[in-house]
């Protein structure tokens, strides 16, 4: 089958490396054990794990998990292209322990820091962060924090990421006003009911991501669709406008995903295209 036909139907060309995936558990940043999956490249003939490759930690979206189709597709494809990836579940989500209703953006960042520490011991120095939607915001926040970001960090990939955390608090508030009125409420996301506490919204509103973004010290690539129905394309443009400038250690490129949806499931080839482009980016800044 020709490469052009493969591209048309969304079937990826075989990567140069074999993917080896396995489940892990490690201490999170909030006192609970987190579940993760490592996707790493290895030699097809010898089956030996590759060394001295880009290492990335992948954070998922709000109420999602490491097993979201787009995250799994991107992570697995990255491994086939020579990037080692740890994807993990935040506290209270997927296979991780804890109560989701008591988490927030601050706790997300604590879990990401714990995941970075674990990946460093399991795979080698972390050179990249990848985040989808709210996970992208957390990745950018860590990259902007001198005390939190790993000294080896070189690149951040943000997929359909918001430029602030306040908009999510406002959205949840509109979905169920009793969250503010009585301190706890329920919202439906992805066909499931989720308990949301007032403290979560207050934490979301306490962060000023726009003030943090100019402090990012990493090369950034933002993937976003102009037709994203969840996080508008204007968020990608705002992120790009705030990163870089006079900071020679950072710059931001926006890659437009025409016709893609927020979860990258409408067209299966979208996730593969994101992975192929991100692999080249992460390898360049390894």
Secondary structure, DSSP 4 states (H G I P E B T S, - for coil): --HHHHHHHTPPPPPSSEEEEEEEEEE-TTSSEEEEEEEEEE-TTT-PBP-S-EEEEEE--TT--TT-HHHHHHHHHHHHTTEEEEEEPPTTSTT--S-GGG--HHHHHHHHHHHHHHHHHHTSS--EEEEETHHHHHHHHHHH-TTTS-TT--EEEEES--S-SHHHHHHHHHH-THHHHHSEEEEEETTEEEEEEHHHHHHHHH--HHHHHTT--SEEEEEE-TT-SSS-HHHHHHHHHHS-TT-TT-EEEEEE-TT--TTS-SSHHHHHHHHHHHHHHHHHT-
